[in-house]
Amino acid sequence: MGWTFKKWFQAGPVRTSVTQNGMGASVGILGFRIGVSPGGKRFVSFRIPGTGIYYMKYFGTEKKSSNAQKPVSSSLESRTNQREND
């Protein structure tokens, strides 16, 4: 693993982070934040201060498959139609 860089600045409830991947921002209070990561992903985080325990949820990261499968009913219909034509 190579070297990495991360620096954040905070002014009140607004936090800005600068990394090698770009710049992100979040807003929140102690234990709760919502924002956009340097990679452009939206997130929400919950933390228990002083414990190191936290939960992060990223939104909009699911990729839709371009190889969408046909519904079962249409594939069954095509098989039925082929048998009728034979």
FIKOLZA-1660 file (N, C-alpha, C; in steps of 0.1 Angstrom, whole numbers, plus 5000, padded with zeros to 4 digits):
% residues 86
   i   px   py   pz ch aa at
   1 5008 4988 5000  A  M  N
   1 5000 5000 5000  A  M CA
   1 5009 5012 5000  A  M  C
   2 5005 5022 4992  A  G  N
   2 5013 5034 4991  A  G CA
   2 5009 5045 5001  A  G  C
   3 5015 5056 5000  A  W  N
   3 5011 5067 5008  A  W CA
   3 4998 5073 5004  A  W  C
   4 4991 5079 5014  A  T  N
   4 4979 5086 5011  A  T CA
   4 4979 5099 5019  A  T  C
   5 4969 5108 5015  A  F  N
   5 4969 5121 5021  A  F CA
   5 4954 5124 5024  A  F  C
   6 4952 5130 5036  A  K  N
   6 4939 5135 5040  A  K CA
   6 4940 5146 5050  A  K  C
   7 4933 5157 5047  A  K  N
   7 4934 5169 5056  A  K CA
   7 4920 5174 5057  A  K  C
   8 4914 5177 5068  A  W  N
   8 4901 5183 5069  A  W CA
   8 4901 5196 5077  A  W  C
   9 4892 5204 5074  A  F  N
   9 4891 5217 5081  A  F CA
   9 4876 5218 5086  A  F  C
  10 4875 5224 5097  A  Q  N
  10 4861 5225 5103  A  Q CA
  10 4858 5239 5107  A  Q  C
  11 4846 5244 5104  A  A  N
  11 4841 5257 5108  A  A CA
  11 4827 5255 5113  A  A  C
  12 4825 5254 5126  A  G  N
  12 4812 5251 5131  A  G CA
  12 4808 5237 5127  A  G  C
  13 4795 5236 5122  A  P  N
  13 4790 5223 5119  A  P CA
  13 4795 5218 5105  A  P  C
  14 4802 5226 5098  A  V  N
  14 4806 5223 5084  A  V CA
  14 4821 5218 5084  A  V  C
  15 4823 5206 5078  A  R  N
  15 4836 5201 5077  A  R CA
  15 4840 5199 5062  A  R  C
  16 4852 5203 5058  A  T  N
  16 4856 5201 5045  A  T CA
  16 4869 5192 5045  A  T  C
  17 4869 5182 5037  A  S  N
  17 4881 5173 5036  A  S CA
  17 4887 5174 5023  A  S  C
  18 4900 5173 5023  A  V  N
  18 4908 5173 5010  A  V CA
  18 4917 5161 5010  A  V  C
  19 4915 5152 5000  A  T  N
  19 4923 5140 4998  A  T CA
  19 4929 5140 4985  A  T  C
  20 4936 5129 4982  A  Q  N
  20 4942 5128 4969  A  Q CA
  20 4931 5125 4958  A  Q  C
  21 4919 5121 4963  A  N  N
  21 4908 5118 4953  A  N CA
  21 4900 5130 4951  A  N  C
  22 4902 5141 4958  A  G  N
  22 4894 5153 4956  A  G CA
  22 4890 5160 4969  A  G  C
  23 4879 5167 4968  A  M  N
  23 4874 5174 4980  A  M CA
  23 4860 5170 4984  A  M  C
  24 4857 5168 4997  A  G  N
  24 4844 5165 5001  A  G CA
  24 4839 5174 5012  A  G  C
  25 4827 5174 5016  A  A  N
  25 4821 5182 5026  A  A CA
  25 4810 5175 5033  A  A  C
  26 4809 5179 5046  A  S  N
  26 4798 5173 5054  A  S CA
  26 4793 5184 5064  A  S  C
  27 4781 5181 5069  A  V  N
  27 4776 5190 5079  A  V CA
  27 4770 5181 5090  A  V  C
  28 4770 5186 5102  A  G  N
  28 4764 5177 5113  A  G CA
  28 4768 5182 5127  A  G  C
  29 4764 5174 5136  A  I  N
  29 4767 5177 5150  A  I CA
  29 4774 5165 5156  A  I  C
  30 4778 5166 5168  A  L  N
  30 4786 5155 5175  A  L CA
  30 4778 5142 5174  A  L  C
  31 4784 5132 5167  A  G  N
  31 4778 5119 5165  A  G CA
  31 4770 5117 5153  A  G  C
  32 4767 5127 5145  A  F  N
  32 4759 5126 5133  A  F CA
  32 4764 5135 5122  A  F  C
  33 4766 5130 5110  A  R  N
  33 4770 5138 5099  A  R CA
  33 4764 5133 5086  A  R  C
  34 4762 5143 5077  A  I  N
  34 4757 5139 5064  A  I CA
  34 4765 5147 5054  A  I  C
  35 4768 5141 5042  A  G  N
  35 4777 5149 5033  A  G CA
  35 4780 5141 5020  A  G  C
  36 4790 5146 5014  A  V  N
  36 4795 5141 5001  A  V CA
  36 4810 5138 5002  A  V  C
  37 4814 5125 4999  A  S  N
  37 4828 5122 5000  A  S CA
  37 4836 5128 4989  A  S  C
  38 4849 5128 4990  A  P  N
  38 4858 5133 4979  A  P CA
  38 4856 5125 4966  A  P  C
  39 4851 5113 4967  A  G  N
  39 4848 5105 4955  A  G CA
  39 4834 5108 4949  A  G  C
  40 4826 5117 4955  A  G  N
  40 4813 5121 4950  A  G CA
  40 4802 5113 4955  A  G  C
  41 4804 5104 4965  A  K  N
  41 4794 5096 4970  A  K CA
  41 4787 5103 4982  A  K  C
  42 4774 5103 4982  A  R  N
  42 4766 5108 4994  A  R CA
  42 4766 5099 5005  A  R  C
  43 4767 5104 5018  A  F  N
  43 4768 5095 5029  A  F CA
  43 4761 5101 5041  A  F  C
  44 4758 5092 5051  A  V  N
  44 4753 5096 5064  A  V CA
  44 4762 5088 5074  A  V  C
  45 4766 5094 5085  A  S  N
  45 4773 5086 5095  A  S CA
  45 4768 5089 5109  A  S  C
  46 4768 5079 5117  A  F  N
  46 4765 5079 5131  A  F CA
  46 4777 5074 5139  A  F  C
  47 4781 5082 5149  A  R  N
  47 4792 5078 5157  A  R CA
  47 4789 5079 5172  A  R  C
  48 4796 5070 5180  A  I  N
  48 4795 5071 5195  A  I CA
  48 4808 5077 5199  A  I  C
  49 4808 5090 5202  A  P  N
  49 4821 5097 5205  A  P CA
  49 4829 5090 5216  A  P  C
  50 4842 5089 5214  A  G  N
  50 4851 5083 5224  A  G CA
  50 4853 5068 5224  A  G  C
  51 4845 5061 5215  A  T  N
  51 4845 5047 5215  A  T CA
  51 4851 5041 5202  A  T  C
  52 4852 5049 5192  A  G  N
  52 4856 5043 5179  A  G CA
  52 4846 5036 5171  A  G  C
  53 4834 5035 5177  A  I  N
  53 4823 5028 5170  A  I CA
  53 4815 5037 5162  A  I  C
  54 4813 5034 5149  A  Y  N
  54 4805 5042 5140  A  Y CA
  54 4798 5034 5129  A  Y  C
  55 4788 5040 5123  A  Y  N
  55 4781 5034 5112  A  Y CA
  55 4781 5044 5101  A  Y  C
  56 4784 5039 5088  A  M  N
  56 4784 5048 5077  A  M CA
  56 4775 5041 5066  A  M  C
  57 4767 5049 5060  A  K  N
  57 4758 5044 5049  A  K CA
  57 4761 5053 5037  A  K  C
  58 4765 5047 5025  A  Y  N
  58 4766 5055 5013  A  Y CA
  58 4754 5053 5005  A  Y  C
  59 4750 5064 4998  A  F  N
  59 4738 5064 4989  A  F CA
  59 4742 5065 4975  A  F  C
  60 4735 5059 4965  A  G  N
  60 4737 5060 4951  A  G CA
  60 4749 5053 4946  A  G  C
  61 4753 5042 4953  A  T  N
  61 4765 5035 4949  A  T CA
  61 4762 5022 4942  A  T  C
  62 4749 5018 4941  A  E  N
  62 4745 5006 4935  A  E CA
  62 4746 5008 4920  A  E  C
  63 4752 4998 4913  A  K  N
  63 4753 4999 4899  A  K CA
  63 4742 4990 4893  A  K  C
  64 4736 4995 4883  A  K  N
  64 4725 4987 4876  A  K CA
  64 4732 4979 4865  A  K  C
  65 4728 4967 4864  A  S  N
  65 4734 4958 4854  A  S CA
  65 4728 4961 4840  A  S  C
  66 4737 4962 4830  A  S  N
  66 4733 4965 4817  A  S CA
  66 4727 4952 4810  A  S  C
  67 4731 4940 4816  A  N  N
  67 4726 4927 4811  A  N CA
  67 4713 4923 4819  A  N  C
  68 4703 4931 4817  A  A  N
  68 4690 4928 4824  A  A CA
  68 4685 4915 4819  A  A  C
  69 4680 4907 4828  A  Q  N
  69 4674 4894 4824  A  Q CA
  69 4660 4896 4820  A  Q  C
  70 4656 4888 4810  A  K  N
  70 4642 4889 4806  A  K CA
  70 4633 4883 4817  A  K  C
  71 4621 4888 4818  A  P  N
  71 4612 4882 4828  A  P CA
  71 4609 4868 4824  A  P  C
  72 4606 4860 4834  A  V  N
  72 4604 4845 4831  A  V CA
  72 4592 4843 4822  A  V  C
  73 4581 4851 4824  A  S  N
  73 4569 4849 4816  A  S CA
  73 4572 4851 4801  A  S  C
  74 4580 4861 4797  A  S  N
  74 4583 4864 4783  A  S CA
  74 4591 4853 4777  A  S  C
  75 4601 4847 4785  A  S  N
  75 4609 4836 4780  A  S CA
  75 4601 4824 4778  A  S  C
  76 4591 4822 4787  A  L  N
  76 4582 4810 4786  A  L CA
  76 4573 4812 4774  A  L  C
  77 4568 4824 4771  A  E  N
  77 4560 4826 4760  A  E CA
  77 4567 4824 4747  A  E  C
  78 4580 4828 4746  A  S  N
  78 4588 4826 4734  A  S CA
  78 4590 4811 4731  A  S  C
  79 4592 4803 4742  A  R  N
  79 4594 4789 4740  A  R CA
  79 4581 4783 4735  A  R  C
  80 4570 4787 4741  A  T  N
  80 4557 4782 4737  A  T CA
  80 4554 4785 4722  A  T  C
  81 4557 4797 4718  A  N  N
  81 4555 4801 4704  A  N CA
  81 4564 4793 4695  A  N  C
  82 4576 4790 4699  A  Q  N
  82 4585 4783 4690  A  Q CA
  82 4579 4768 4688  A  Q  C
  83 4574 4762 4699  A  R  N
  83 4569 4749 4698  A  R CA
  83 4556 4749 4689  A  R  C
  84 4548 4759 4690  A  E  N
  84 4536 4760 4682  A  E CA
  84 4540 4761 4667  A  E  C
  85 4551 4768 4664  A  N  N
  85 4555 4770 4650  A  N CA
  85 4561 4758 4644  A  N  C
  86 4566 4748 4653  A  D  N
  86 4573 4736 4648  A  D CA
  86 4564 4726 4643  A  D  C
% end
